[in-house]
Amino acid sequence: MSGDNGPSKVTTMVSASPVSSLAHGRRCRFCEAPVELTVVDLGMSPLCESFLRADQLHLMEPFYPLHVYACERCWLVQLEEFVPPNEIFSEYAYFSGYSTSWVEHARRYVDAIRAALDLGPHDLVVELGSNDGYLLQHFLGHGIPLLGIEPAANVAKVAEGRGVPTLVAFFGAEVARDLVARGQRARLVIGNNVLAQVPDLNDFVTGVKILLREDGTATFEFPHLLRLLEGVQYDTIYHEHFSYFSLWTVDQIFRAHELAIYDVEELPTHGGSLRVYVQHVDGPHPTQSTVSTLLAVEQEAGLRSAARYRRFADEVVDSKHALLDLLIRLKREGRRVIGYGAPGKGNTLLNYCGVRTDLLEYTVDRNPYKHGLFTPGTHIPIHPPDVIAETRPDYILVLPWNLIDEISEALAYTRAWGARLIVPIPLARIL
């Protein structure tokens, strides 16, 4: 688990019976209030991580409604759960370490939090959704006890190879109780881009409450709902992400479990994220003014207003039309257009906009695991990046646009033949 910067899960097509956490009257996965307000309806879409082999292209693919709702009591923005998490995350090919900028982001965080909390040999650090050890590896050599908790056994094996002790499990209250019974309570709990992937938020946060030492801190990073709305980042919505958070809502969730946010930072990652610092309600840290300031910003932006979500839905349609207008014009001009990257967000965009090989010849990805496979739903072939130099396209649609600086640098060589990059969000533009 953790993040959306590069490689993703490759699966056979899911055949499990659909389940829905919001079905039968749709109730909020946090507060259980009835949920009726539509944020945006992105139509039917496959699981964005279910890449296909060539021999699967003629078979039926399961598509599920990608319909986003908001709870008008706690304002949690959420999707229905159609496939259990163990069908999605038990074997995963998302390796956070493929993005150099993301690994550097993790390193800076580790340096800062280690100094801020004065972590030492008696302070256990636990990361939830620890992936391939991309973050915890930066604690190695400092004499600090570590534990990663990661549901994907294949990814956890890579972390172990880096020297990061990793428990293969889905974290929740039961896992936390088992760790505490063995004398393991955490001075620092870390969860980067994991909250969105948790269908049972109350069980997960209960586990954090149990695991966290009385003087402990938990930090969580997640894409900020405010930035998603302002940037029309509809492509960051997909079935593997069950929830989308404002600071106000995540504060309600933690407070319901006797935890409190004492500080918050705004980050540029994933198109705009938050990092919240959490402690027990009677914890040692004073609450910083950053919390009340950002809550006021959210209130002013209308995040607890149905009208704001109706405006977002209209902007999503405009974004789709702008991308299709551009791609159709370029194809009519005889231009060769390909994609860069095959991230989960790209598959939401391709399926919602109906972009197939008639508009995008192929895409490339750094992850060898996906080479020779096809994108779910749209069946666009995925090649190694060196195919770009062989085919010399005119335009390259950057699907992981949140990494545009890193990707632009990697593709600098394409300027030799005049290739140009396209960023699809919020409105398609040529760089």
SEBAVEX-724987 format. One record per residue: x negated, y, z negated of N, C-alpha, C in turn; residue in one letter. Coordinates in pm, whole numbers, plus 50000, padded with zeros to 5 digits. Layout:
<pts>
XYZXYZXYZa...
</pts>
This chain:
<pts>
499154988250000500005000050000499115012450000m499705023849982498995036549970498675042850103s499325053850130498925062450240499525059050374g499285067450472499685065250610498705072350699d497465067550698496415074450773495905066550890n496305054150906495715046551015496355033051030g495585022051010496065008751040497295005150959p498144996851017499374993350952499584978350958s500664973950897500974959850894501294954751033k500884942451063501264935851186502034923451145v503264922051191504094911051146504714903951264t505234891851237506224886551326507504893751292t508524892151374509744899651351510454894351227m510924903451143511524899851016512854892951040v513084881650974514334874350991515124873450862s514634880150756515334879550629516704886150640a517634881350560518964887450558518864901650505s519514911150572519424925050526520024926750387p519394934950307519954938850179520014954050180v520864959750099520984974250096521214979049955s520254987349904520374992649770521415003649762s521815009349879522805019949878524155015249931l524215002449971525444997350030526544996549925a527734992849973528904991349885529155004449809h529255015249883529545028049820528325036849805g527135031749839525895039549836525725047049704r524915041549617524605048149490523115051249483r522795062349420521415067049411520535056849340c519345054449394518465044549335517845049449204r517975062249173517505067249044518645068948944f519595077748975520615081348877521945073948896c522075066349006523245058049035524515066049065e524385078849091525535086649134525905082849277a527165084649317527535082249458526715091149551p526305085549664525475092849761526235093849892v526525106249935527305108250056526675118450152e525835127350103525305138250186524225133150282l524455134950412523455131250513522395142150523t521145137850520520025146950547519735146950697v519545135150754519355133850899519605119350936v520155117451054520395104051108519495102151229d518485093451214517515091051321517855078751403l519105074051390519555062951472519055049551422g519065039751509518595026251475517105025251507m516365018851416514915018151433514405005151373s513354999151434512744987351373511864991451256p511454981751176510444984651075509204989951145l508715001151099507675008251175506325001051171c506184991151082504914984151073504914970751147e506014967551215506154954251275505694954051420s504394954851439503824954351573503994940551633f504054940051766504404927751835503264922351920l503224909151930502344902552026503034902152162r502274899452266502844899152401503924888552414a503764877052345504754866452357506034869152277d506084880652208507294884152134508134894952205q507614900152314508274911652376509644908352434l509884895552466511174891852524512164887252418h511764887352292512634882852184513384894552122l514464891552054515254901851988514484907351869m514514920651854513924927151738515024932151646e514834930851514515824936751424515644951851413p516724959151431516754973551412517694976551296f517334986751216518144990551102518445005551109y519545009951048519845024251049518765032350975p518225042351043517265051350980518035064150945l518885062750846519825073250806519445077850666h519115090450653518605095950528519715103250454v519815100550325520835106750241520175114550127y520945123550067520495130549946521555128849838a521115126049718521985125249601522235139449552c523495143249541523805156949500523845158849348e523445148349274523265150049129521785152449098r520905143349141519475144849110518675149649231c519315150549349518705155249473517525146749519w517585133849487516635124449544517045121649689l516125123849782516335120849923515885106449946v516725098450012516475084050011517075077050131q516495065250158516995056150259517615043950191l518455037050266518915024150219517775013950230e517815004150144516824993350147517434981550220e516904978550339517434967550419516584954950410f515304956450382514394945050375513644945750243v513594934950167512894935150038511424938850054p510834945549954509434949649963508464938149989p508754926249935507814915249956507774910950102n508814914350179508794911450323507884921350397e507664932950336506914943650401505464943850356i505244942550224503944945950167503104934150121f503634921850123502864910750067501604907850147s501694909450280500494908850364500484921550446e499384929050434499364942550490498044944550563y498104952050672496864954950743496594969850745a497194976950650496844991050633495624991750541y494524996750592493314998350514493005013250505f493155018850387492945033250369491545037550409s490585028350395489205031750424488915034850570g489895032850661489645035950801489605050950828y490195058850739490185073350760489095079450674s488085084850740486965090750666487415102850584t488365110550637488825122250562489605118050437s490335107050445491095102350329490155096950221w489125089850262488145084750165487435096450096v487125106750171486485118550113487435125650017e488695126250052489705131849963489715124249831h489645111149838489635102849717488375105349635a487255106549702485995108849629486045121849551r486565132449615486655145349546487575144549425r488665137249441489585135449328488895128349212y488185117649242487515109849137486505118549063v485715126149135484735134849070485425144848977d486535150449024487225160648945487915154848823a488615143648840489385138048727488465131848624i487345126248669486385120448574485835131148482r485555142848539485045153948457486145160048371a487335161748427488425168448354488855160448232a488885147248244489315138748132488165133148052l486925136048095485735131148027485815116048007d486065108948117486255094548111484955087348079l485075077047996483895069647953484155054647947g483275047147883483335032547884484525026547810p485245034647732486405029447659487725033947722h487645039547843488825045147909489165037148035d490175028648026490575020548141491275029348245l490865027448371491495034348485492215023848568v493505026048593494315016748672494915024248791v494735018748910495385024449028496495015249075e497675020749098498835013349145498925014849296l499005003649368498935004149514497535007849557g496555000249505495135004049518494515000749652s495264993849739494824991149875493464984349876n492534989149958491264982249977490154987449885d490534994249777489534999549685488915012449730g489545019049830488995031349888488775042249783y489615042549678489505052749574488705047849453l489075036249401488415031449279486925028749299l486505026349423485085024149447484225035849402q484815047749398484045059549359483805060349208h484505051949131484245051148987483105041548955f482775032749050481755022649025480415029248993l479705023548899478405028748861478445038848749g479665042048698479795051848591480195045548457h480215032248454480505025248330481945026448284g482865029248375484275030848341485025018148382i485755011648292486504999548329487625002748428p487784994148529488714996748639489634984848661l490814987648713491714977248760492584982848871l492574976248986493504979549093494674969849089g495864974649119497034966049130497594967949270i497614957149349497914958049492498694945449533e499874946949594500674935249628500174927149748p499354933249834498894926349954497594918949926a497664905649927496494897649890495344899649987a495644901250116494564902650213493804915750193n494524926350155493884939250132493134939149998v493744932849897493094931849766491754924549776a491664915049867490424907549884489294916749929k489604926450013488604936050058488134944549939v489084948749855488724956549737487804948649645a488124935949623487264927449540485854926549597e485774925949730484474925549795483664938149772g484334949249741483654961749710483314962749561r483694952649487483394953049344484504958949260g485694960649317486824966449245487744955249198v487834952549067488734942149017490174945449055p490874935749114492214938549167493184927349131t494324931249075495404922149044496404922449158l496714910849214497684910149323499074908949263v499834919849269501154920249208501894932749251a503234932049245504064944049257504204949849117f503774962249099503764968148966505174971748920f505404969548793506664973248728506534970748579g507644971148509507634969848363507054956548317a507384945748388506894932548346505384931648356e504814936448466503354936248481502704944848374v503294956448346502744965348244502744958648107a503834952048073503894945147943502844934247933r502624926948041501604916348041500214922248017d499914933648081498614939848063498434944847920l499464951147866499384956147728499224944547630v499894933447656499774921747568498354916347568a497604919147678496204914747684495254925747637r495834936047578495004946647521494554957147620g495214957847738494824967447841495854978647850q495484990247798496295002347817495405012747884r495995020547972495205029148061495115043448010a493895048748009493705063047985494105071048109r493915064948228494285071448353494995061348442l496195064948487496945057248585497015065648712v496715059648827496695066648955497695060249048i498455068449119499365063449222499395072949340g498635069849444498575078449562499455072849673n500495080449710501395076449818501985062549794n502385060049671503005047349636504445049149589v504775060649530506135062749479507185061049589l506875065749708507835065049818508145050649856a507225041449828507375027549869507985018749762q508505024849657509065017449543510595018349548v511295007249573512755007849575513355009149435p512735002649335513245003349197512405013449119d512745026049135511965036749072511975035748920l513115032148862513205031848716512335020948656n512275009348719511404998748671509945002848683d509585009248794508205013448818507765023748714f508585034048691508205044648597508235039348453v509135030048424509105023448294507755016548273t507255010248378505945003748370504845013648342g504905025348405503895035748379503955040048233v505155041948180505335045848040504715035647946k504905022947976504365012147891502855011547899i502325012748019500885010848041500035022447993l500595034447994499815046547967499525048147818l498265050247785497865052747647498515065447595r498615066747461499255078547402498595091447446e497285091247465496555103247509496265102947659d496955094147731496635091847872497275101747968g496745101448090497255109548202497535100248319t498635102848387498925096148514498995106648622a498385104048736498485113348849499115106048966t500005113049034500685107549150500615117649264f500295112749382500335120949503501445115649594e502185124849654503245121049746503535132749838f503975129949961504355140850051505455149349988p505335162449999506275171649936507485173550025h508665170949973509895172450049510015186350110l509575196550039509635210150090508865211350221l507655205650226506835206350348507435197850459r508035186550424508695178150524509795186150594l510585193450514511675201250572511135213150652l510215220650594509705232550662508965229050790e508235217750790507465213850907508215204751003g509485202150976510325193151058509585179851079v509065174450970508225162450976509075149850967q510045148851057510965137451052510265124251078y509115124551145508415112151175507815105651051d507745112850940507255106850816508355098850745t509525098150806510645090350753510645076650822i510555066050744510695052550799511075042950689y511515031050728512125021750633511205017850518h509905017850543508965014050437508845024750329e509315036750355509355047450256510805049250212h511105044850092512475044850045512935058449993f511995066849944512365079449879511435090749922s511955103249912511235115349950511475125549840y510405131149785510485137949656510225152949662f511045160349591510715173949551510095173249412s509445183949370508915184449233510055183549133l511155190549161512285190749068512805176649042w512985168949150513535155449136512555146049066t511285146549104510335137449040510175140948892v510335153648858510305157648718511495151448643d512675151348705513835144848643513585130048619q512955123548716512695109148706511745106348590i510665113748581509715111348471510345114648336f511085125448327511695129348199512705118848151r513375112348243514315101748205513615090148136a512295089348154511515078648093510515084047990h510825095847937510035102147830508585104747872e508455108447997507175113148050507385127448100l506315135248105506455149348143505315153448236a505635161448337504625167248426504035179548358i502705179648343502085191248280501285199848376y501075195048499500385203148598500725197748737d500585206248838500835202048975499895209649067v499445202749172498615208949275499275206649411e499185216549498499615214849637498405210949720e498565200449802497475194849881497825195350029l496815195750116497095195950260497375182350320p497115171550247497225158050303498655154750345t498765146650451500055141850502501015153150536h500475164050587501335175150625501785183750509g501255181150390501595188750271502095179750160g501275177550058501605168449949501495175449814s502015168649713501835172949575501015162649499l500225167549406499595158849306500125163449170r500855154849101501375158348970500575151248863v500405158148750499715152848634500765150148526y500825137848479501905133348392501335127948262v502055130448152501685125048021502955121247946q502795114847831503935112647744504495126247701h505805126847667506425139647635505735146747518v505115139047431504375144947319502865144247342d502455144247470501035142947504500225155247469g498905154347488498005164747438497845177147526p498315176547651498015187447745499145197747748h498835210647741499865220947755500385221447899p501645224747914502235225748048501745238548116t501225236948238500675248248312501775255948385q501515268548413502485276948482502725272548626s501795264448680501965259548816503275251948834t503715245348726504935237248734506165246148753v506345255948665507505264848675507465273148803s506265276948845506135284948968506625277349089t506205264749101506605256849217508085252949209l508595250549091510025247849078510845259749128l510375271749099511075283749146511005284949298a509865281349356509715281549502510715271849566v510825259949509511765250049562513215255049553e513535261149439514895266349421515205277049527q514255285749551514435296349650514575290549791e513905279249816513955273049949515235265049971a516055263549869517345256949886517305241849884g516325235849813516215221349813517355214349739l518155222049667519345216249604520585222449668r520545223149800521635229249877521925220750000s523175216750020523535208650136523245216050266a523375229250266523155237050387521725235550438a520765234250346519355233050388519135220150466r519805209650427519625196850495520355196750631y521465203750640522135204850770521255212350870r520565222550823519655229950911518495221050957r517975212850866516895203650901517345194151011f518545188751001519045179451102519085185951240a519505198551246519525205751374518105207851427d517165210951340515785213151381515135200251432e515525188851377514995176051424515405173751569v516645176651602517105175151740516325184351833v516095196751791515305206051872513895200851894d513295194751791511945189351802511895177951903s512885169251897512965158251993513065163552135k513925173152158514115178552293512835185052345h512115192152257510875198852300509825188752344a509705177752271508725167452309509105160952441l510375157252455510795150852579510665160252698l511015172852680510855182652789509415183152836d508475183452740507055184352775506575171752846l506895160052790506415147552849507005145352988l508275148453005508905146653136508285156153239i508025168553200507395178153291506015173353334r505235168553238503885163953271503905151853364l504835142753341504915131053428505365134953568k506265144553578506705149053710505585156053786r504665161953710503505168353773502425158153809e502655145453779501695135053810500565133853710g500735139353591499695138653489499695124953420r498505120953378498375108353305498395111553156r499375105953083499565108952941499465096052862v498625096152757498465084452669498585089252524i498575079652433498685083052292497385080352217g497255086652101496155083552012496745079551877y496405067351832496865062351704498145054351719g498355045351620499595037551613500055036951468a500235048651405500645048951265502145046651252p502595044151129504015042251105504825054051152g504335066151124505075078151164505225079051315k504235074251387504315074451532505455065851584g505695054651518506755045651563508145051451535n508295058951427509555066151407509775076151520t508745083951552508865093951657509175087551793l508445077051828508625070851959510025064951974l510515058451869511835052251877512945062651876n512845072751791513895082851786513975090751917y512815093751974512785101552098512945092952223c512885079852209513015071152325511825071752418g510625073552361509395074352441508855060252462v508805056252587508285042952623507195044552728r506845033752794505705034252887505975042753010t507225046453033507475055553145506965069553116d506775072752986506275085952947504905085252882l504585074052819503305072452749502705059152794l501645059852872501105047952937500615037452836e499905041952736499405033152629499005041952513y498665035652402498045042952291496815035252246t495965041752167494755035252117494755036251965v493975027551902493865027851757492505022551717d491985027951606490665023651559490695009751497r491835004951458491924992151389491924980551487n490884972151488490834960951582491994951151565p492584950951447493674941751417494894944251508y495014956651558496184960051640495914959951790k494664957851827494324957651970495024945952039h495654948752152496374938352224497804936652180g498204944152077499584943652030500404954952092l501684955452058502594965252116503394971952003f503734984652024504484991951922505894986251909t506434985751787507774980251768508844988751834p509764982151901510884989151964510564994952099g509445002052111509115008952236508125001352324t507434991452268506584982152344505464989152421h504874999152362503725005852422502464998152383i501624994252479500424986452447499394994552367p498704987552279497694993752192496314988552232i495404997852266494074994252311493014999952217h491764995452233490655001752159490425015952211p489855024852130489655038752172488775040452295p487855030852322486955032852436487675032052571d488945027552570489715027252694489975041552744v489965051152653490185065052693489125069552793i487875066552764486785070552854486885063352988a487415051152988487535043553113488665049053201e489755053553140490925057653219491025072753238t490315080653156490235095153168491635101653184r492465100653081493805106553089493745121753090p494835127953134494925142553136495365148053000d496265140852934496805145452806496835133852706y496595137252580496585127152473497535131752363i498605124052343499585127152238499075121652105l498795130352011498235126351882499375122651788v499545109851762500645105351676500365107451528l499155104751476498855108451338498395123051331p499325132251362498995146451373498465152351243w498745145851130498235150851002496715149950995n496105142151084494645140851090494085147751214l494755158251260494385164251388492955169351389i492455174851280491075179851279490085168551299d490275157751224489395146051236489465140151376e490675138951431490875132851563490355141851673i490585154851661490095164251761488575163351774s487915161951661486455160551664486045147451730e486775136651699486445123751757486675123451909a487605131651956487935131852099487275143452174l486305149852111485655161352175485075157652312a484645145252328484035141052455485015141652571y486325141152544487305141152653487415154752721t486865165052658486885178352721486045178552848r485125168952860484255168552978485055167253106a486195160453103487015159553223488325167653210w488395176253107489515185453095490745180153025g490605168952952491755163652879492175173252768a493455173552739493975182152634494855174052539r494905178552415495655171552311497045177552296l498005168952264499375173252236499695169852091i500195179652016500685177451880502205177851887v502915167451841504355166751862505225173751758p504665177051644505445182051530504925195851489i505795205651455507245205151454507865206551594p507255214851680507655215651820506435212251905l506605203452002505485198552083504705210152142a503375209652128502515220052182501215213852231r500635220152332499365215852388498275224052324i497245217352271496125224552208495165229052316l
</pts>
